[in-house]
Amino acid sequence: GCPASATVFRAADVDLLVNATPVGMAEGDGAPTDLVGLTSATTIVDIVTRPGTALLRAAEAQGCRSAGGAAMVAAQTEAILAFLGFGARPGG
């Protein structure tokens, strides 16, 4: 088994925070973790494709660099199209 850690997560202690959970998919979802102490030194990536999640709003409010899930989907689409030999999307 994997032993549980007694370490408490603190947003102020991380350089990169990635949300790869479904938290944020539903209207009214909060952030996936406690964001107390979050500063602009942290980069936020929210894999959720829904724009304006609580996590992305908190990142914007603190001046954090951030990317939402839509950016990931767009990059994956470009890579898949290139792999299949279709090149860049029209207008992209």
FIBA-144952 format. One record per atom (N, C-alpha, C, CB): residue in one letter; atom name; x, y, z. Coordinates in steps of 0.05 Angstrom, whole numbers, plus 5000, padded with zeros to 4 digits. Atoms other than C-alpha are relative to their C-alpha. Last residue first. Glycine has a CB too. Layout:
! FIBA-144952
+---+----+------+-------+------+
: r :  a : east : north :   up :
+---+----+------+-------+------+
: a : CA :    X :     Y :    Z :
...
+---+----+------+-------+------+
! end
This chain:
! FIBA-144952
+---+----+------+-------+------+
: r :  a : east : north :   up :
+---+----+------+-------+------+
: g :  N : 4985 :  5004 : 4975 :
: g : CA : 4893 :  5566 : 4252 :
: g :  C : 5028 :  5000 : 4997 :
: g : CB : 4993 :  4976 : 5012 :
: g :  N : 5003 :  4978 : 4982 :
: g : CA : 4844 :  5595 : 4200 :
: g :  C : 5018 :  4997 : 5025 :
: g : CB : 4972 :  5004 : 5008 :
: p :  N : 5005 :  4974 : 5014 :
: p : CA : 4838 :  5528 : 4166 :
: p :  C : 4996 :  5022 : 5020 :
: p : CB : 4975 :  4998 : 4981 :
: r :  N : 5028 :  4995 : 5005 :
: r : CA : 4867 :  5474 : 4211 :
: r :  C : 4997 :  5026 : 4985 :
: r : CB : 4984 :  5002 : 5027 :
: a :  N : 5014 :  4982 : 4982 :
: a : CA : 4940 :  5460 : 4204 :
: a :  C : 4971 :  5003 : 4992 :
: a : CB : 5014 :  5028 : 4999 :
: g :  N : 4988 :  4973 : 4996 :
: g : CA : 4966 :  5399 : 4169 :
: g :  C : 4984 :  5017 : 5019 :
: g : CB : 5003 :  5014 : 4974 :
: f :  N : 5018 :  4979 : 5008 :
: f : CA : 4920 :  5342 : 4148 :
: f :  C : 5011 :  5028 : 5004 :
: f : CB : 4974 :  4997 : 5016 :
: g :  N : 4993 :  4988 : 5026 :
: g : CA : 4972 :  5288 : 4149 :
: g :  C : 4982 :  5022 : 4990 :
: g : CB : 5002 :  4978 : 4980 :
: l :  N : 5016 :  5012 : 5021 :
: l : CA : 4942 :  5244 : 4203 :
: l :  C : 5005 :  5012 : 4973 :
: l : CB : 4971 :  5002 : 5007 :
: f :  N : 4992 :  5029 : 5001 :
: f : CA : 4998 :  5263 : 4251 :
: f :  C : 4985 :  4986 : 4977 :
: f : CB : 4994 :  4987 : 5027 :
: a :  N : 4973 :  5001 : 5012 :
: a : CA : 4987 :  5337 : 4235 :
: a :  C : 5008 :  4971 : 4997 :
: a : CB : 5021 :  5016 : 5017 :
: l :  N : 5003 :  4993 : 5029 :
: l : CA : 4912 :  5330 : 4249 :
: l :  C : 5027 :  4999 : 4986 :
: l : CB : 4989 :  5029 : 4997 :
: i :  N : 5013 :  5023 : 5013 :
: i : CA : 4927 :  5294 : 4315 :
: i :  C : 4997 :  5005 : 4970 :
: i : CB : 4972 :  4995 : 5013 :
: a :  N : 4981 :  5022 : 5001 :
: a : CA : 4977 :  5347 : 4337 :
: a :  C : 4988 :  4976 : 4985 :
: a : CB : 5009 :  4991 : 5028 :
: e :  N : 4980 :  4993 : 5019 :
: e : CA : 4930 :  5404 : 4321 :
: e :  C : 5020 :  4977 : 4996 :
: e : CB : 5016 :  5025 : 5009 :
: t :  N : 5013 :  5001 : 5026 :
: t : CA : 4873 :  5371 : 4358 :
: t :  C : 5021 :  5006 : 4978 :
: t : CB : 4977 :  5019 : 4999 :
: q :  N : 5003 :  5028 : 5007 :
: q : CA : 4918 :  5358 : 4418 :
: q :  C : 4988 :  4997 : 4972 :
: q : CB : 4983 :  4985 : 5021 :
: a :  N : 4973 :  5010 : 5006 :
: a : CA : 4938 :  5431 : 4420 :
: a :  C : 4999 :  4971 : 4992 :
: a : CB : 5019 :  5004 : 5024 :
: a :  N : 4991 :  4987 : 5026 :
: a : CA : 4865 :  5454 : 4416 :
: a :  C : 5027 :  4989 : 4992 :
: a : CB : 5000 :  5030 : 5003 :
: v :  N : 5015 :  5013 : 5021 :
: v : CA : 4845 :  5404 : 4471 :
: v :  C : 5008 :  5011 : 4973 :
: v : CB : 4970 :  5004 : 5004 :
: m :  N : 4990 :  5027 : 5003 :
: m : CA : 4900 :  5429 : 4517 :
: m :  C : 4986 :  4986 : 4977 :
: m : CB : 4997 :  4984 : 5026 :
: a :  N : 4974 :  4997 : 5013 :
: a : CA : 4881 :  5502 : 4506 :
: a :  C : 5012 :  4972 : 4995 :
: a : CB : 5019 :  5017 : 5017 :
: a :  N : 5005 :  4995 : 5029 :
: a : CA : 4808 :  5484 : 4521 :
: a :  C : 5026 :  5003 : 4985 :
: a : CB : 4983 :  5025 : 4996 :
: g :  N : 5001 :  5024 : 5016 :
: g : CA : 4831 :  5454 : 4587 :
: g :  C : 4995 :  5004 : 4971 :
: g : CB : 4979 :  4982 : 5011 :
: g :  N : 5023 :  5017 : 4996 :
: g : CA : 4850 :  5520 : 4617 :
: g :  C : 5000 :  4976 : 4981 :
: g : CB : 4974 :  5016 : 4996 :
: a :  N : 5011 :  5011 : 5025 :
: a : CA : 4917 :  5554 : 4621 :
: a :  C : 4977 :  4982 : 5008 :
: a : CB : 5022 :  4984 : 4984 :
: s :  N : 5019 :  5022 : 4999 :
: s : CA : 4945 :  5599 : 4675 :
: s :  C : 4992 :  4991 : 4972 :
: s : CB : 4975 :  5007 : 5016 :
: r :  N : 5000 :  5010 : 5027 :
: r : CA : 5000 :  5648 : 4694 :
: r :  C : 4981 :  4976 : 5001 :
: r : CB : 5028 :  4992 : 4989 :
: c :  N : 4985 :  5024 : 5007 :
: c : CA : 4979 :  5675 : 4762 :
: c :  C : 5000 :  4995 : 4970 :
: c : CB : 4989 :  4975 : 5015 :
: g :  N : 4980 :  4994 : 5020 :
: g : CA : 4957 :  5746 : 4773 :
: g :  C : 5017 :  4977 : 4992 :
: g : CB : 5017 :  5022 : 5010 :
: q :  N : 4973 :  4998 : 4987 :
: q : CA : 4922 :  5731 : 4839 :
: q :  C : 5022 :  5006 : 4980 :
: q : CB : 5006 :  4974 : 5014 :
: a :  N : 5002 :  4980 : 4979 :
: a : CA : 4851 :  5746 : 4812 :
: a :  C : 5028 :  5004 : 5014 :
: a : CB : 4980 :  4991 : 5021 :
: e :  N : 5001 :  4974 : 5012 :
: e : CA : 4867 :  5708 : 4748 :
: e :  C : 5001 :  5022 : 5022 :
: e : CB : 4975 :  5003 : 4982 :
: a :  N : 4974 :  4995 : 5012 :
: a : CA : 4888 :  5646 : 4786 :
: a :  C : 5001 :  5028 : 4988 :
: a : CB : 5006 :  4979 : 4978 :
: a :  N : 4981 :  4994 : 4978 :
: a : CA : 4826 :  5650 : 4830 :
: a :  C : 5028 :  5006 : 4989 :
: a : CB : 5002 :  4976 : 5020 :
: r :  N : 5007 :  4973 : 4989 :
: r : CA : 4782 :  5655 : 4768 :
: r :  C : 5019 :  5008 : 5022 :
: r : CB : 4971 :  5000 : 5010 :
: l :  N : 4990 :  4980 : 5019 :
: l : CA : 4819 :  5596 : 4737 :
: l :  C : 4993 :  5028 : 5008 :
: l : CB : 4989 :  4994 : 4972 :
: l :  N : 4971 :  5000 : 4999 :
: l : CA : 4807 :  5553 : 4799 :
: l :  C : 5012 :  5021 : 4981 :
: l : CB : 5011 :  4972 : 4993 :
: a :  N : 4992 :  4986 : 4975 :
: a : CA : 4734 :  5573 : 4804 :
: a :  C : 5030 :  5002 : 5002 :
: a : CB : 4988 :  4986 : 5025 :
: t :  N : 5003 :  5016 : 4975 :
: t : CA : 4725 :  5551 : 4732 :
: t :  C : 5009 :  5017 : 5024 :
: t : CB : 5017 :  4974 : 4998 :
: g :  N : 5008 :  4985 : 4976 :
: g : CA : 4717 :  5605 : 4679 :
: g :  C : 4995 :  4983 : 5024 :
: g : CB : 4976 :  5015 : 4994 :
: p :  N : 4986 :  4975 : 4994 :
: p : CA : 4718 :  5563 : 4616 :
: p :  C : 4990 :  5012 : 5026 :
: p : CB : 4996 :  5020 : 4977 :
: r :  N : 5019 :  4979 : 4995 :
: r : CA : 4696 :  5490 : 4617 :
: r :  C : 5014 :  5026 : 5007 :
: r : CB : 4980 :  4992 : 5023 :
: t :  N : 5003 :  4984 : 5025 :
: t : CA : 4750 :  5446 : 4588 :
: t :  C : 4980 :  5022 : 5003 :
: t : CB : 4992 :  4981 : 4978 :
: v :  N : 5029 :  4997 : 5005 :
: v : CA : 4773 :  5421 : 4657 :
: v :  C : 4996 :  5018 : 4975 :
: v : CB : 4985 :  5011 : 5025 :
: i :  N : 5006 :  5018 : 5022 :
: i : CA : 4848 :  5408 : 4652 :
: i :  C : 4971 :  5001 : 4992 :
: i : CB : 5008 :  4972 : 5006 :
: d :  N : 5025 :  5013 : 4994 :
: d : CA : 4861 :  5468 : 4697 :
: d :  C : 4992 :  4984 : 4976 :
: d : CB : 4978 :  5021 : 5008 :
: v :  N : 5010 :  5013 : 5023 :
: v : CA : 4934 :  5490 : 4695 :
: v :  C : 4975 :  4985 : 5009 :
: v : CB : 5021 :  4980 : 4987 :
: i :  N : 5023 :  5016 : 4997 :
: i : CA : 4957 :  5542 : 4745 :
: i :  C : 4992 :  4988 : 4973 :
: i : CB : 4976 :  5016 : 5012 :
: t :  N : 5013 :  5004 : 5026 :
: t : CA : 5026 :  5572 : 4749 :
: t :  C : 4978 :  4980 : 5004 :
: t : CB : 5021 :  4990 : 4978 :
: t :  N : 5009 :  5027 : 5007 :
: t : CA : 5045 :  5595 : 4819 :
: t :  C : 4987 :  5001 : 4973 :
: t : CB : 4979 :  4990 : 5021 :
: a :  N : 4976 :  5017 : 5006 :
: a : CA : 5088 :  5657 : 4832 :
: a :  C : 4992 :  4972 : 4991 :
: a : CB : 5018 :  4998 : 5024 :
: s :  N : 4995 :  4999 : 5028 :
: s : CA : 5025 :  5701 : 4827 :
: s :  C : 5025 :  4984 : 4991 :
: s : CB : 5005 :  5029 : 4991 :
: t :  N : 4987 :  4975 : 5010 :
: t : CA : 5007 :  5679 : 4896 :
: t :  C : 5005 :  4999 : 4970 :
: t : CB : 5026 :  5006 : 5016 :
: l :  N : 4993 :  5000 : 5029 :
: l : CA : 4960 :  5628 : 4927 :
: l :  C : 5012 :  5027 : 4992 :
: l : CB : 4976 :  4993 : 4983 :
: g :  N : 4971 :  4995 : 5004 :
: g : CA : 4962 :  5634 : 5003 :
: g :  C : 5009 :  4999 : 4972 :
: g : CB : 5015 :  4980 : 5016 :
: v :  N : 4990 :  4980 : 4982 :
: v : CA : 4894 :  5602 : 5014 :
: v :  C : 5030 :  5003 : 4996 :
: v : CB : 4993 :  4993 : 5030 :
: l :  N : 4982 :  4982 : 5014 :
: l : CA : 4876 :  5562 : 4952 :
: l :  C : 5011 :  5023 : 5018 :
: l : CB : 4986 :  5012 : 4976 :
: d :  N : 4999 :  4975 : 4986 :
: d : CA : 4845 :  5501 : 4986 :
: d :  C : 5021 :  5018 : 4987 :
: d : CB : 5007 :  4996 : 5030 :
: t :  N : 4983 :  5001 : 4976 :
: t : CA : 4835 :  5447 : 4935 :
: t :  C : 4999 :  5028 : 5013 :
: t : CB : 5029 :  4992 : 4993 :
: p :  N : 4994 :  5028 : 4992 :
: p : CA : 4791 :  5429 : 4875 :
: p :  C : 5017 :  4997 : 5026 :
: p : CB : 5014 :  4986 : 4978 :
: a :  N : 4973 :  5008 : 5007 :
: a : CA : 4762 :  5499 : 4871 :
: a :  C : 5005 :  4972 : 5010 :
: a : CB : 5021 :  5020 : 5012 :
: g :  N : 4979 :  4983 : 4988 :
: g : CA : 4687 :  5506 : 4877 :
: g :  C : 5027 :  4992 : 4989 :
: g : CB : 5000 :  4999 : 5030 :
: d :  N : 4978 :  5014 : 4987 :
: d : CA : 4635 :  5474 : 4832 :
: d :  C : 5019 :  5021 : 5011 :
: d : CB : 5014 :  4981 : 4980 :
: g :  N : 5000 :  4997 : 4971 :
: g : CA : 4575 :  5519 : 4819 :
: g :  C : 5021 :  4985 : 5014 :
: g : CB : 4973 :  4991 : 5010 :
: e :  N : 5006 :  4973 : 4991 :
: e : CA : 4562 :  5495 : 4748 :
: e :  C : 5000 :  5001 : 5030 :
: e : CB : 4973 :  5011 : 4987 :
: a :  N : 5028 :  4993 : 4995 :
: a : CA : 4592 :  5426 : 4739 :
: a :  C : 4998 :  5029 : 5009 :
: a : CB : 4988 :  4982 : 5022 :
: m :  N : 5017 :  5007 : 5023 :
: m : CA : 4658 :  5411 : 4706 :
: m :  C : 4971 :  5009 : 5003 :
: m : CB : 5001 :  4970 : 4995 :
: g :  N : 5001 :  4977 : 5018 :
: g : CA : 4699 :  5448 : 4758 :
: g :  C : 4983 :  4995 : 4976 :
: g : CB : 5028 :  5008 : 4992 :
: v :  N : 5010 :  4976 : 4985 :
: v : CA : 4720 :  5388 : 4798 :
: v :  C : 5002 :  5024 : 4982 :
: v : CB : 5016 :  5004 : 5027 :
: p :  N : 5025 :  4989 : 5012 :
: p : CA : 4728 :  5331 : 4747 :
: p :  C : 4989 :  5025 : 5014 :
: p : CB : 4979 :  4979 : 4999 :
: t :  N : 5024 :  5013 : 4989 :
: t : CA : 4800 :  5321 : 4770 :
: t :  C : 4976 :  5011 : 4985 :
: t : CB : 4998 :  5005 : 5031 :
: a :  N : 5006 :  5021 : 5019 :
: a : CA : 4865 :  5337 : 4732 :
: a :  C : 4976 :  4984 : 5011 :
: a : CB : 5024 :  4982 : 4995 :
: n :  N : 5025 :  5013 : 4993 :
: n : CA : 4875 :  5404 : 4767 :
: n :  C : 4994 :  4980 : 4978 :
: n : CB : 4976 :  5020 : 5004 :
: v :  N : 5015 :  5012 : 5022 :
: v : CA : 4948 :  5423 : 4760 :
: v :  C : 4975 :  4987 : 5011 :
: v : CB : 5017 :  4980 : 4984 :
: l :  N : 5024 :  5013 : 4990 :
: l : CA : 4984 :  5470 : 4808 :
: l :  C : 4983 :  4991 : 4976 :
: l : CB : 4984 :  5019 : 5019 :
: l :  N : 5018 :  5009 : 5021 :
: l : CA : 5055 :  5491 : 4791 :
: l :  C : 4977 :  4985 : 5013 :
: l : CB : 5014 :  4982 : 4979 :
: d :  N : 4995 :  4984 : 5024 :
: d : CA : 5104 :  5530 : 4833 :
: d :  C : 4980 :  4995 : 4979 :
: d : CB : 5028 :  4996 : 4990 :
: v :  N : 4996 :  5013 : 5026 :
: v : CA : 5079 :  5503 : 4899 :
: v :  C : 5004 :  5020 : 4978 :
: v : CB : 4975 :  4982 : 4994 :
: d :  N : 4976 :  5016 : 5001 :
: d : CA : 5087 :  5525 : 4972 :
: d :  C : 5005 :  4987 : 4973 :
: d : CB : 4999 :  4979 : 5021 :
: a :  N : 4977 :  4982 : 5000 :
: a : CA : 5036 :  5582 : 4973 :
: a :  C : 5027 :  4985 : 4997 :
: a : CB : 5001 :  5015 : 5026 :
: a :  N : 4997 :  4989 : 5026 :
: a : CA : 4981 :  5533 : 4954 :
: a :  C : 5025 :  5018 : 4998 :
: a : CB : 4975 :  5016 : 4992 :
: r :  N : 5002 :  4971 : 4998 :
: r : CA : 4992 :  5496 : 5019 :
: r :  C : 5005 :  5011 : 4973 :
: r : CB : 5019 :  5012 : 5022 :
: f :  N : 4995 :  4985 : 5025 :
: f : CA : 4979 :  5421 : 5022 :
: f :  C : 4996 :  5030 : 5006 :
: f : CB : 4980 :  4991 : 4978 :
: v :  N : 5024 :  4985 : 5008 :
: v : CA : 4985 :  5391 : 5092 :
: v :  C : 5007 :  5016 : 4975 :
: v : CB : 4991 :  5019 : 5023 :
: t :  N : 4994 :  4973 : 5010 :
: t : CA : 5038 :  5338 : 5101 :
: t :  C : 4974 :  5013 : 4991 :
: t : CB : 5020 :  4998 : 4976 :
: a :  N : 5011 :  4981 : 4981 :
: a : CA : 5015 :  5279 : 5143 :
: a :  C : 5005 :  5029 : 4991 :
: a : CB : 5013 :  4996 : 5028 :
: s :  N : 4981 :  4979 : 4992 :
: s : CA : 5025 :  5233 : 5084 :
: s :  C : 4986 :  5019 : 5020 :
: s : CB : 5010 :  5016 : 4976 :
: a :  N : 5012 :  4973 : 5001 :
: a : CA : 4986 :  5169 : 5077 :
: a :  C : 5021 :  5019 : 5010 :
: a : CB : 4974 :  5001 : 5017 :
: p :  N : 5005 :  4987 : 4974 :
: p : CA : 5027 :  5106 : 5064 :
: p :  C : 4988 :  5029 : 4996 :
: p : CB : 5025 :  5001 : 5017 :
: c :  N : 4987 :  4974 : 5000 :
: c : CA : 5017 :  5073 : 4997 :
: c :  C : 4994 :  5014 : 5026 :
: c : CB : 4990 :  5017 : 4975 :
: g :  N : 5016 :  4977 : 5000 :
: g : CA : 5000 :  5000 : 5000 :
: g :  C : 5017 :  5025 : 5000 :
: g : CB : 4982 :  5000 : 5024 :
+---+----+------+-------+------+
! end
